[in-house]
Amino acid sequence: TVMSNGQATLRNLVMLSPLTGRYTLRLSAPGLGTVEATVWVTEGVPARLAFSKEPSRLTDNEMPLEDQPVLLLEDVAGNHVMEPSVVALVVRTQIVPASPNSTGFDKPVLFDEGLFRFMGLLLKASYGTTYNFVFALDPVPEWAVANVTSRPIMAVPCTETYFYRIGGLKCEPCVAGATCNSTSVLLTQRGYWRVDNVTSSFVQCKEPSACPGNMTDDTCAPGFRGVLCQVCEAGRSGTGCTECRSAANTWATLLALALLYLGLILFSITSALNQDEGAKKRADQLLIKQLTQYFQMLGILTAMFQGFIQTLTETARSVSTVSMPVATIQCAFPSVGSFDLFRMTMLLPTVSAALAGVIILSTLIRRRFFADVNLSPIKFILKKVQKLRKKKAPPPDPEPPKRRRPMRLVALICVNVTLYFLYPTLVQTAAELNHCDTYDFGYGPRRFLSADYSIDCDSPEYAFNRILSICFIAGYGFGIPLAFRIAGRLVNHFGGVQQEIGTFAFLMGGYRVEHRYWEAVNMIKKMSIIFLVTYITHPPFKVYAVMWASLFFALYSYISQPTKFKVANQLETLTGFVVTGSIALALPFSLMELSLGDLQMVQYPLWLNWLLAILFALMHGCLILLFVIALGREMLPQLAAPLLKVLKKEQVPPAIARWTKLKTSHNAVLRLGQKVSTAGPSAEQSAAQVECSLIEREQPSEKVLDPVRFDGPVTVSQIAITLPGSAPQTTDFQQNTLTHFEKSKDLNRGSEASGTTQTTDLQQNPLTHFEKS
């Protein structure tokens, strides 16, 4: 500023937003020195609210904020207004966005000693939401005080093993099957699946490899898709969704399985048709049937085991039961679904009708054109061997004429043999269609077919097929054993017990007459086990129920002793106890599943898997070895006898050397010198081929009994010799087993034998002929 007339006038001096306090104004001019003036700046009119202490950034939703807010008034220069002209000042608080559950914010705070001090503010912050406090001064005339907003406030972060839900007020422990990272984002663990990235419900996959883990939604491993990754993508099939082989390999597999199953059924039908109604049933056929039933039982129990044991049981099922190769069919026909396979399986019994037609046609052709031709492959081979050795074959043993069965009985045999192999598959397939698994993925319960998770059990299509399955369970599960009993009674009524046993030789062969329907008991046992395994979902309860059911049938078999052979009865009982013990091996797995819960991934210890697998293999290996030994003892003599006839010069007796004595029974009576008569059920007598003829003349002394031929083990209970003028002399072989036979040169009436006696040891020389004049 320039001085004028000795004065310097300063105009428009302004202090911009000065803080309150004492200031010094210093003026100076060259050569004149310096002059100072004191200027005092006081607080102005309040212009805004400001924080002296901001509230806490985080809230635990349980306790008031650790840092409670403290406010003050500022003028435009930011000076703290300590002594405003108006004393009764009030500040109110608002939460943005609103938090209805918060407390302490509805109380106004008064101006006190230059500050607004808040106390007891509790913010209930929802996770995923950021909050602000807005403080406002009640209106004051001629004042325009601006509001103040706090910094963002949110809920305290969760720890690493916790997560929060968007909108929730607290952290939650990490749910089973999820991986947590302190946020609301949950990732799946390996072997678990979730329907979307919102739900907190994680479900364990049945196939752990199908669910890769570290996923936020329903993403599956390559080759899998659908609910719980249980459905295979196109071009894959089976439990593990393995890639389908080439079309040629697939069709070759289907053809091989079809031929194998048809060959098994045809062989069994042929064996049943070749059994004469009066022929004694050998133990080997019964043992083979018992071994088949044993494998079928192991196949039914497949779902109860894991790992190596499950592989063994699946193998047992595949070799003993005619079942649909589902995986191969799905590769050959990708459009075929579970409902189509169900209907195809239920129609499998029609194969018996086709087989019956083929066998009846072949039988008629053979009777018409090849009646005198021996079509036996064994005899054909033996003939070739004899020709190579350049020896004359011994004359064949005379065979008794076989009674031709009516064609209706041939058809009935085809049906009962086919249903025997199909029964477990039919019942299990129909039962599985009634079994649905229920899950809650966070949006309410949903049901899916246990055998195919692509099928919704609440759909109309499933409801229709479920009704069909119930009808088939009643028709096959209960109807087949009942029809077996009814058909047997009908054949017995019209043709006698001989024809009944001959018609149902495959099912009744080897059983006692009073227990000839034992196969119906076996069918009921299989059906009961199938129902328990399919419908009981609680792991320990399932094991206990199946174990007790198996033990019940084993004890019932032990008490009944249903077969005519001691070794078969022993193996039948032993098989029941071994299967029961095998079921007990599944108990550790079921208890582990129960202790960890339904949603926990069960990691079985490796040592436990190996221990149970070794025990399982030892138990069943020993049992199978016993079956092999028993079958060898039964079959080797029969297989060796025809070969010995060719290889040896001497003629081998028709009776097998193992049968060393006449077996006793109360069911047959052979009277020498009189007519052959039978008493009681004749099933025991039917096990022996007895060909005899009697020539009756007027005088008893002239009665002649032609040679009696025994082509197998003979069942005789009494031999009564009646001589003229004397009482019958009867030997009871139920009390005295015939081991030796003595033939005297002379036999006088009522006197002992005289002359030289020739003794034949029947243990060394089986009885083949018996002549009496």
Buried (B, 14 or more C-beta within 10 A) or exposed (E): EEEEEEEEEEEEEEEEEBEBEEEEEEEEEEEEEEEEEEEEBEBBBBBBBBBEEBBBBBBBBEEBBEEBBBBBBBBEBEBBBEEBEEEEBBBBBBBEEEBEEBEBBEEEBEBEEBBBBBEEBBBBBBBBEEBBBBBBBEEBEEBEBEEBBBEEBBBBEBEEEBBBBEEBBBBBEBBBBBBBBBEBEBBBBBBBBBBEEBBBBBBBBBBBBBBBBEBEEBBBBEBBBBBBBBBBBEEBBBEBBEEBEEEEEBEEBBEEBEEEBBEBBBEBBEBBBEBBBBBBBBBBBBBBBBBBBBBBBBBBBBBBBBBBBBEBBBBBBBEBBBBBBBBBBBBBEBEEBBBEBBEEBBEBBEBBEEBBEBBBEEBEEEEEEEEEEEEEEEEEEBBEBBEEEEEEBBEEEEEEEEEEBEBEBBBBBBBBBBBBBBBBBBBBBBBBBBBBBEBEBBEEEBBBBBBBBBBBBEEEEBEEBBEBBBEBBEBBBBEBBEBBEEBBEEBBEEBEBBBBBBBBBBBBBBBBBEBBBBBBBBBBBBBBBBBBBBEBEEBBEBBBBBBEBBBBBBBBBBEBBBBBBEBBBBBBBBBBBBBBBBBBBBBBBBEBBBEBEEEBBBEBEEEEBEEBBEBBEEBBEEBBEBBEEBBEBBBEBEEBBBBEBBBEEEEBBBBBBEBBBBBBBEBBBBBBBBEBEBEBBBBBBBBBBBBBEBEEEEEEEEBEBEEBBBBBBBBBBBBBBBBEEEEEEEEEBEEEEBEEBEEEEEBEEEEEEEEEEEEEEBEEEBBBEBEBE
